[in-house]
């Protein structure tokens, strides 16, 4: 049994973590720390201890893993505190505000023989897993180009911000999803072209990014905007022999926002209208078009991996090197904005 506690009792904990953890019989949630109980807005979970005394959580010998689900500007302080109390730590993303903070946190964990990791749950998105399946089947031939889009039409978000903060940028907040997907599957790129903008002008939030990551002849593009009234396809993959288009995103977040939880058998599952389309040419020159059933996603796989690491001593799936590379890319992307 892996016994865990949470720092933070807001949307992150209750929407993106607990619904998956509570489905797992080998994980026990013992304590949730909330700094301001008067602002509590989520239903309490039976059998879980709620406290506004952080020391109660940090000094509990039963708790092996503490999950930090707070604002990004407190991740460094809380992660350091957790490690100093000799507990393993899972941190929401973006992991830290700088790569230097990340390096320090990883160094403390190594020194103490502990595990610290970012919650890169989007590596277990259905659309991303489906793309991997298609690539590995080989019908596309040699890969040439991959486009990944994460679009919104939420102009009110950038319009409400009148100063620039790197760690609150769109690239930090959403690039941490898609960049992790790229790094986890394709590894470290040969070089990167950055197009990171403030569409509303200097001194406003970063609300657009388009990063091209090059791997030999392959280009992987990560694109996002707050001003896309019509979303681009989630993934477009081109190879020498064909292409694969996945129009729609993973549906787990869609269902979570509707409070339709993982205890439903069809939670997060694509129906046929969400399936991607594979078009390819075979050895005889015949063109085929196939609907590809989506691979099911599961954010909870982050916890499955951590269970194996902490309880059974297996290697981490989400590595320190991957997170550091991601942090360095995020930093570089916003360094010239003001």
N, C-alpha and C positions, 0 to 999 in steps of 0.2 A: 504493500500500500504506500502510495506517495501522498503525504500530508502537506497541504499548501495553505498559504494565507495571501490576502490581497491588501495592497496599499492603494486606496481609492475605491469609492463606491458609486461611481457615476456611470455614464453611458458605456465607456470602454469595458469596464468590469462586467456590467450586467447584460450588455448586448453582444459583445464580441468574444467574451471568455466563458462566463458561467454557463450559458446554454450548452456549450460543448463539454465542458468539464463535468457537469452534472450527469451526463450520459455515460460516464466512464466509471466502471465499478472498482477500478484499481487506483482511483484518485479520490481523496477526501478533502473537501474544503472545510477548514476548521475555523478560521477567523478572517473577518474583513474589517480593516481599519478605515474609518471615515473621519476626516478632520473636523468637519462641520455637520454634526448629526441633525442640526436644526434645518439643514437644507436637503435632507433625505427625500428622494422622490421616487425611489424604486421599492417595490415590495420586498420585504425581508424573506430570506429562505429559511425554512424550518431546519433546525439542527445546527445552524451556523452561528457562531459567536460574533456579534457586532460590537466594536469598541472604538472609543475616541482616544485611547491611550496607546500610542505607538509602541511603547516599551513592552506592553503586554504581548503584542505580536512578535516583536523581535527577540524577546527573551523566552519564548515558548519552545522548549526542547523538542516537542513533537513535530513542529513545523520544519520541513526540509527545504521547501521552496517558497520564496516570496515573490509575488508578481506585482510589478510596479505599473499601475494604470492611472497615472496622473498627467498633468500638463507636461509638455516636452521640456520646459525650462526647469523642472524639478527632477528629471530622470537621473541626472548625474549625482545629485546629493542623496537621493533615496537609494540608488543602486550601491553607492559607496557605503552607506549606512548598513544596508542589508549584508553586504560582504563582510564588513567589520564585525558583524554579529555572527559570522561563520555560517551563513545560510546561502544556498544557491539562489539565483535571481533571474527572473524573466522580465524583460523590460519592453513596454509598448514602443512602437515606432513613431517618429524617428528615434532611433536608439539613444543618441546623444545630440548635443548641439554642435560639437566639433569632433574631428578625428582625434585630437589630442586628449579630449575627455575619454573617448572610447578606448584609446590605447592605455590610459591610466587604469580604467575599470578592468580591462582584460588582464593587465599586469597584476592587479590586486588579487583577482580570482585565481590566476596561475600560482601566485605565491602561497595562497591559502588552500590550494587544491579543490577549489569550488568551480561550479558552473555558472556562467553568466551568458545570457543570450538575448537576442532581439526577437520579438513576437512577429515573425515574418509569415503570418498566416496566409497571405495572398499567393504564396508559392503553391498552395493547395486549392487554388481556384479551378473550377471546372473547365473554363475556356483555355487556361494555360495548360492544364493536364491533357486536354483534348488535342491541342497543338503538338505537344510532345509525342502523343500517340501517333498522329499522322506523319510527323517527321520520321519517326523510327520505323514506320512501315515501309518507307523507301520509295513510295510511288511518285513523290515530288522530284526525285533525282537530287543532284547536288544543290544545296541551298544557295540562293542568291540574295534574297531580301526578306526581312521580317518587319512588319509594321505593327506596333502596339499602340492602341488609342485608349485614352481614359478621359472622356469628355463630359462636360456639364453645360447647362445653360443656367447659370446662377450669377448674373451680373451684379446682383445686390451684394454679393460677398466682397468682391474687389472694390465696388463703389463705396462701401462703408469703411474702408481702411485708408487712412491718410498719412501713413508713415511706412517705412520699409524696415522689416526685421528679417534677417536671413533665415532664422530657424522657424519663422512663421510663414515662410514663402510657400507657394504652391508646389515648387519643386521638392522641398523638404517634406511637405505633408502628403504628397501623392507620388512623387518620384520614388519614394522609399518603398512603395508597392511594386511598381513595374521594374525598377532597376534591380531589385532583388530577384525578380523572375529571370531577368536577362543574365545576371551574374551566376545564379544557381545552375542554369542550364548551359550557358555558353562560356562561362568563365571570365577571365580578365581580358578586356579588349586590347587590340594593338594600339588604337588611338580613338579619341572621341571628338566629335564636333558639337559644340554647344550653341544653341539658340534659345536663350532664356530672357524673357521680356517682361516689361511692365506696360501692358497695353494702354493703361490709363495715364501713363507718363511717369517721369522720374519722381521719386519720393512716395510712390504708391506701392501696393503689394505686387509681388511677382504673380501674374495670373495666366501665364502661358509658358510652355517649354517644349522644345523639340530637340532631342538629343540623338545623334547618330553614333552608334558604337560599331567599330569596324573589326572584323575577325577575318583577316585575309581578304578573300573576294566577297565575303558575306557582310552585308550591312544590316544592323538591327536598329530600328528607329523607335524611340519612345516619345509619344506625343500626347500633350494634354492641354486643355483650354477651358476657361470658365465661360467662354462666349460661343459655344457651339449649340445652336438651336436644334440642329439635326446632328446626332452623334455619328461619328465615323465607325466603321466596323471595329469590334474589339481586337481582332487579329486578322492580318492579311499576310500569308506566307507564300513566297514565290520560289520555285526551284527550276532547274533546267527542263524538267519534264511536266510541270504542272503547278497548280496553285490551290491553296486552301483558304477559304474565307469564313470566319466565325463572326457573324454580325453582332451577337448579343453577349453581354458579360455574364460571368458567374452569378447565380441567382441567390446565393446565401444571404448577402446583405439585403437584397430586396425583401426576402422573407423575414429576416430579423427585424427590419423596420416595421413590418406589419404584425410583429409579435407572433409570427407563425414559426414555431421553434423546432429544433432538431428531433424532438420526440415524434414528429410526424414522419411517416415513411417517405413521403414525397418532398420533404424539406430540401430546398436548394436544387432539386432535380430538374434538368431541362426536359421539356416536352419536344415533340418532333419539330415544332415551329422554331425552336431555338437551336436546332442542330446546325453544324457547319456544313459547307459544301466543298467537296474535293473534286477538282477537275484535272485530269491528267491524260497524257498520251502514252499508249503502251508500245511494246517493241515492234508491233505490226503497223504502227502509225494510226491506230484507232483511238479516237478521243472518247473518254469516259467522264461521266459526271455522277458523283455519288453523294448521298446524304450520309454524314458520319455521326453516329450516335455519340453523344457527349460522355466523357468520363465524369463520374460523380466527384464533386469537390468535398472537402471536409476540413474546415479550419482547425478542428480538434486534433489533427495529426501533429501539430506542433507539440501538443501535450503528450501524445503517444511517443514521440521521439524523446522528449525530455524524461519521460518515465524510464525508457530504456537506458538513457545516459546515466541518470542519477541512481536508479535501482540496480541496473544490470551492467553498468560500466561500459556501455557501448560509446562509440564516437559520435560527436554531434553532427547532425545533418546540416544545421545552419551554423557555419563555422565563423570563428573570429576574423579570419582573413576576408571572408565575403562581406562581413559587416563593415570592416575597416575600409575596404575598397568602395563600398557604397557611400560611406561617410565622406571619403575624399572626393568622390564624384559630385556629391551634393554641394560640398564646400566650393569646389571649383566652379560649379555652375552659377552660383550666386555672387561670386567674389567681386564682380565688377558693377553690381547693381547698388544703387544708393536711394 
